[in-house]
Amino acid sequence: MKLFHVPHTCVNITFCIVGEYDNNVYLIDDGSHAILVDPSCCCDVLMDMIGGRTLDGIILTHHHWDHRGAAAELRKRTNAPTFASRADAPFIEEKRHDPTDSKRLPACKVDTFLGDGQVLNFGAMAWRVIETPGHTPGSLCLFLDSCYGCYPQKAPVLISGDTLFYHACGRTDFYGGNPDQMKRSLQQLSTLPPNTCVLPGHGEQTTIAAEQRFAFRMFE
């Protein structure tokens, strides 16, 4: 397993790339508390990445199968609660099926529903939830201001899932996708601090400033 580290951010960020769509799975910690974002697959690999840490939460940015393939098993093995939007939770819990999802997965209970403006506290970290529908109805991002990290002089962080990528945004032609909602979601994200480090679900990391010239202009 090859691990990567994101430099110059206000918290510690390690990630691996797994699955047929090269998903980024992030492990983020403040030195004592840790969360894992979008456990795509390969639970043994993710457990190795977690190591001896106690996992405080499993964050699911949306319901697509390639972002939650290992969620049920990881929740069972770590006893960590899962967090997701209310709109996408029925798909994660397999109470509904997305016809564009090519795989059926084990149901994973969502322990806490997330809504816009809600704050998730894990140790020093206080993540603000931003609802960003467009890719799926319940897609969400999480923003961490530098003052809530363990390195307050460094860059704030945005967990963007499949809403915002390097020079691109998420597709809106899947089941539940909506280009008008995506446009509004991108407009919200464009107001974040320019030096914010963006952690997308696929591809390389970027910044809010960099996307002012690319992703945020896609719907003009």
Disulfide bonds with the S-S distance in Angstrom:
none
